[in-house]
């Protein structure tokens, strides 16, 4: 089994992922379930494009949910620190000067 690598992220990145996960697991999942139920009502499932499209969308949605959960499970929140050494790290804000 591969070793799980920690995933450094800023507090803002973690909040964004948590917000997306809540949206996907709540309203979005409900919409997909409703689309499948509606498509099932169209009859024969073997040639029902709407049903197959809805099931495909459900698979993509569940994959995204698993992916976000995995990232959040491995998340290591990194606070922004003012670096005296000038080193750039996760969450650093830099200013680029064009000498030309």
C-alpha positions in Angstrom: 0.0 0.0 0.0 1.5 3.4 -1.0 2.4 5.8 1.8 0.0 8.7 2.0 1.8 12.0 1.5 0.7 15.0 3.5 -0.8 17.8 1.5 0.2 21.2 2.6 -2.4 23.9 2.1 -3.3 27.3 3.4 -6.3 27.9 5.6 -8.1 29.5 2.7 -7.5 26.5 0.4 -8.8 24.2 3.1 -11.9 26.3 3.6 -12.5 26.3 -0.2 -12.3 22.6 -0.4 -14.6 22.1 2.6 -17.1 24.5 1.0 -16.9 22.6 -2.4 -17.4 19.3 -0.6 -20.5 20.6 1.3 -22.0 21.8 -2.0 -21.2 18.5 -3.8 -22.5 16.3 -1.0 -25.6 18.3 -0.4 -27.5 20.1 -3.2 -25.4 18.7 -6.1 -25.8 15.1 -5.1 -29.5 15.6 -4.6 -29.8 17.0 -8.2 -28.0 14.0 -9.7 -30.2 11.6 -7.7 -33.3 13.4 -9.0 -31.9 13.4 -12.6 -31.4 9.6 -12.4 -34.9 9.1 -10.9 -36.5 11.2 -13.7 -34.5 9.4 -16.4 -35.6 6.0 -15.0 -39.2 7.1 -15.7 -38.5 7.4 -19.4 -38.6 3.6 -19.8 -36.1 1.0 -21.1 -32.8 1.7 -19.5 -30.7 -0.1 -22.2 -31.3 2.7 -24.7 -32.0 5.5 -22.3 -29.4 8.2 -23.0 -30.7 10.5 -20.2 -30.2 7.6 -17.7 -26.7 6.8 -18.9 -25.7 10.4 -18.9 -27.1 10.9 -15.3 -25.3 7.8 -14.1 -22.0 9.0 -15.7 -22.5 12.4 -14.0 -23.0 10.6 -10.7 -19.8 8.7 -11.2 -17.9 11.9 -11.9 -19.4 13.6 -8.9 -18.6 10.7 -6.5 -15.0 10.6 -7.8 -14.7 14.4 -7.1 -16.1 13.9 -3.6 -13.6 11.1 -2.9 -10.8 13.1 -4.2 -11.6 16.1 -2.0 -12.1 13.9 1.0 -8.7 12.4 0.4 -7.0 15.8 0.1 -8.7 17.0 3.3 -7.8 13.8 5.2 -4.1 14.4 4.2 -4.2 18.2 4.7 -1.6 19.9 6.7 -2.5 23.5 7.2 0.5 25.9 6.7 0.2 29.3 8.2 1.7 32.2 6.3 4.9 33.4 7.9 6.9 36.4 7.1 10.3 35.0 6.1 13.3 37.1 6.9 15.5 34.9 4.7 13.5 35.8 1.6 12.4 32.2 1.0 9.1 31.7 -0.8 6.8 29.0 0.6 3.2 27.9 0.5 0.9 30.9 0.9 3.7 33.4 0.4 2.8 36.6 -1.5 5.6 37.8 -3.8 6.1 40.9 -5.8 7.8 40.6 -9.2 9.7 43.4 -10.7 10.3 43.7 -14.4 13.7 45.3 -14.9 13.1 45.9 -18.6 
